[in-house]
Amino acid sequence: MMRTANPALNSKTFEHPAGALSTDVMTLEGTVNKTGFLLFALIVPAAWVWTRFATTPESVLPWIAIGGIGGLVMALVTIFKKTWAPVTAPLYAALEGLLLGGLSAMMERAYNGIVLQAVVLTAGTLLCLLLAYRSGLIRATENFKLGIVAATGGIFLIYLTTWILGMFGTSVPYIHDNGVVGIGFSLVVVVIAALNLVLDFDFIEQGVEHGAPKFMEWYAAFGLLVTLVWLYIEILRLLSKLRSR
């Protein structure tokens, strides 16, 4: 059974919907091309927000809010209506670009050079894990998948608890600070986020092998982008803790 911690990809993701044509199927090359397009769709609005922050910092706050809320909505729509992915996935990427552009600009002002470091580390992690996966050094066994799914679920529960407690003026101690515990927690989260890429690679490969419908190239690219956005944010968070010490 295929398993992944990514909420955009689950055991029924690559099933053919009723009426789908089996002759027009998902390919690895097509998925790679769609992923490149989504990254471009993310970078353009991110660069635009970054430029606005340089002149009028206060003007980017609404765009960050629009990107965050809109990106979440588009992600949920894409997950529940995967046949819409050719339209909703680019919209998700563009909205996430607004969010990441604003967040990155603010972090760059606080810690000069941190964004370049985060981008390089994210890209390097993607490349290294892809090479390790293709060479067979890392295999997505069932036990591996179970461990990553469980760890990702635990992180989600911690973040959800933190968010709920924050509504009542309470915070979870230590893990969000720049102390040893906080840095250690962020490091663990970065590792788990990175290992989710291995599950995504495996799941996409399975989709190609099973002849998923063509629109699933967009959906698979969307799922991979979700993990990359999470990984970048967590690396940015870890670096900020290290730089603030």
Buried (B, 14 or more C-beta within 10 A) or exposed (E): EBBBBBEBBBEEBBEBEEEBEEEEBBBBEBBBEBBEBBBEBBBEBBEBBBEBBEEEEEEBEEBBEBBBEBBBBBBBBBBEEBBBBBBBBBBBBBBBBBBBBBBBBBBBEEBEEBBEBBBEBBEEBBEBBBEBBEEEEBEBEEEBBEBBBEBBEEBEEBEEEBEEEEEEEEEBEEBBBBBEEBBBBBBBBBBBBBBBBBBBBBBBBBBBEBBBBBBBBBBBBBBBBBBBBBBBBBBBBBBBBBBEE
